[in-house]
Amino acid sequence: MRILIVAGGTGGHLYPGVAVARALSGHEVLFVVRSGDLGRDILQKEGFSVEEIAGQGLPRSFSFQLVTFPFKFLQGWFEAVALLRRWRPDRVLSMGGYLSVPVVLSARVLGIRTLLHEQNVFPGLANRFLSRWADSVAVSFPQSSAYFKTKEVWVSGLPIRPDIGHIDRAAARQSFGLDVNLTTFLVFGGSLGARRLNTIVTEAWPLLLEKGLSFQVLHVTGSKDYDRVNDLYKTVSVPAKVLPYCHQMAYAYAAADAAICRAGASTVAELLTARRPAILIPYPFASNNHQAYNAQVLKDLGVAEILLEQDLTAEVLALQLINFLHDPRPFPEALLSQDAVGRLADSLTGGRR
């Protein structure tokens, strides 16, 4: 079969699509991303075929982009129709995001069956809009079902990289040049990084050292903030491995005792599967505040604390970390099974894998 996957924009859309694509090894897979999307380079390194079409998100306030949006949408629509007619997929899998709108609507017009996947607890605008035309909607969290009007909603879980939760801790720490026996904090801000988060954590470390605590840090900064953060660590007397980007997140989770990070859907699912507690700082400008909904899932399970960015200071963060070091919390069994990959692949192929 031919499966077309529309994804990109952020790692939260892209990597779940990659996980499903790897399970479709007996079928032909083509990814569609926005023109100029960095996802193209990632996908090509993964060995997948990629096509680009024009796309632009719907502006949420008055700006020049509000003028250009209709033209970008129409361009994307025509390019999507041309691509679907040329490549003739048997199924379309949409991982959400604004680029999915012209592709899914075009597939509907051409009679191609479509499956939407929603990663977040609170669904994105594109998936809520498209759900009335898609053949079915798969959600990562049961709580998401209430936001869709269609009857064809089912819980798949969130597809994640298959090696997460299966890496030895000592081997993971050694791979990053870290001390095998030292408490390790993992810091990352998602695929795009998080400048304020990066700054606050480096200000919090001296406060922990003043308490006589011993620990080390694995800090993934984002490519744009790497040089600045790496220089900050030169002024802090804490063992740290600083990376602009991490291609081996399964090893990063395995190396960590706890994470300090954003609350994207993939991050929440990966923390659950890796069984790592976290201090979550939801991205405050996420559409519909969806990261706060994601974070609440872990908070309700008792394995995460939520700090709003507006309340984030070095002192507050240090207090949370000190509490963790003095009272580490047990983690329940992973709740989001990696079977999500298989369920989505089987839905697309009728079980013919």
RAQUI-V481911 format. One record per residue. RES is the residue in one letter. OMEGA is omega as a letter, one per 30 degrees, with the letter a starting at -180 (none if undefined). NEAR is the number of other C-alpha atoms within 12 Angstrom. Layout:
res=[RES	RES]
omega=[OMEGA	OMEGA]
near=[NEAR	NEAR]
This chain:
res=[M	R	I	L	I	V	A	G	G	T	G	G	H	L	Y	P	G	V	A	V	A	R	A	L	S	G	H	E	V	L	F	V	V	R	S	G	D	L	G	R	D	I	L	Q	K	E	G	F	S	V	E	E	I	A	G	Q	G	L	P	R	S	F	S	F	Q	L	V	T	F	P	F	K	F	L	Q	G	W	F	E	A	V	A	L	L	R	R	W	R	P	D	R	V	L	S	M	G	G	Y	L	S	V	P	V	V	L	S	A	R	V	L	G	I	R	T	L	L	H	E	Q	N	V	F	P	G	L	A	N	R	F	L	S	R	W	A	D	S	V	A	V	S	F	P	Q	S	S	A	Y	F	K	T	K	E	V	W	V	S	G	L	P	I	R	P	D	I	G	H	I	D	R	A	A	A	R	Q	S	F	G	L	D	V	N	L	T	T	F	L	V	F	G	G	S	L	G	A	R	R	L	N	T	I	V	T	E	A	W	P	L	L	L	E	K	G	L	S	F	Q	V	L	H	V	T	G	S	K	D	Y	D	R	V	N	D	L	Y	K	T	V	S	V	P	A	K	V	L	P	Y	C	H	Q	M	A	Y	A	Y	A	A	A	D	A	A	I	C	R	A	G	A	S	T	V	A	E	L	L	T	A	R	R	P	A	I	L	I	P	Y	P	F	A	S	N	N	H	Q	A	Y	N	A	Q	V	L	K	D	L	G	V	A	E	I	L	L	E	Q	D	L	T	A	E	V	L	A	L	Q	L	I	N	F	L	H	D	P	R	P	F	P	E	A	L	L	S	Q	D	A	V	G	R	L	A	D	S	L	T	G	G	R	R]
omega=[l	a	l	a	l	a	l	a	l	l	l	l	a	a	l	l	l	a	l	a	l	l	a	a	l	a	l	a	l	l	l	l	l	l	a	a	l	l	l	a	a	a	l	l	l	l	a	l	a	l	l	l	a	l	l	l	l	l	a	l	a	l	l	l	l	l	a	a	a	a	l	a	a	l	l	l	a	l	l	l	a	a	a	l	a	a	l	l	l	a	l	l	l	l	l	a	a	a	a	a	a	a	a	l	l	l	l	l	a	l	l	a	a	l	l	l	l	a	a	l	l	a	l	a	a	a	l	l	a	a	a	l	a	l	l	a	l	a	a	a	l	a	a	a	a	a	l	a	a	l	a	l	l	a	l	a	a	a	a	a	a	a	a	a	a	a	l	a	a	l	l	a	l	a	l	a	a	l	a	a	a	l	a	l	l	l	l	a	a	a	a	a	a	a	a	l	l	a	a	a	l	l	a	a	l	l	l	l	l	l	l	a	l	a	l	a	l	a	l	a	a	a	a	a	a	a	a	a	l	l	l	a	l	l	a	a	l	l	a	l	a	a	l	a	l	l	a	a	l	l	l	l	a	a	a	l	l	a	l	a	l	a	l	a	a	l	a	l	a	l	l	a	l	l	l	l	a	l	a	l	a	l	a	a	l	a	a	l	a	l	l	l	l	a	a	l	l	l	a	l	l	a	l	l	a	l	l	a	l	l	a	l	l	a	l	l	l	l	l	a	l	l	l	a	a	a	l	a	l	a	l	l	l	a	a	a	l	l	l	l	a	a	l	l	l	l	a	a	a	l	a	l	none]
near=[24	26	40	45	50	51	50	39	30	32	36	38	42	41	40	44	47	45	36	45	43	30	33	32	22	16	25	25	36	39	46	48	45	36	24	18	26	22	34	31	21	25	32	18	14	20	17	29	27	33	32	31	36	32	37	32	29	26	17	16	10	11	11	12	18	17	15	19	22	20	18	27	30	23	24	33	29	22	27	40	28	21	28	37	19	12	26	25	32	27	39	50	47	50	53	46	40	39	44	50	45	43	54	46	37	33	38	26	19	23	21	29	32	42	45	51	57	49	51	46	38	34	39	36	28	31	42	32	25	37	36	25	31	39	30	34	43	44	41	41	37	26	23	32	30	18	25	32	19	22	17	21	30	29	31	35	39	47	46	44	38	30	21	34	31	22	25	21	29	24	22	29	33	22	22	32	21	31	26	22	18	25	31	38	41	45	47	46	41	40	34	27	30	34	28	29	39	44	29	29	44	41	27	32	39	26	27	31	21	15	18	13	23	25	30	35	39	47	46	42	40	29	24	20	28	28	19	22	35	26	17	26	30	16	16	23	22	34	27	33	32	36	32	28	26	29	19	21	38	32	32	46	48	37	43	43	38	40	45	48	49	45	47	42	50	42	49	50	40	43	48	39	36	41	36	41	43	46	45	45	45	39	34	25	17	24	24	19	24	28	38	32	34	40	41	33	36	38	24	13	23	21	31	38	34	35	33	27	28	16	17	29	25	26	20	26	35	29	23	32	39	29	18	28	24	15	12	20	20	18	23	19	16	25	25	35	29	32	25	34	34	30	31	48	39	24	32	39	32	15	16	17	22]
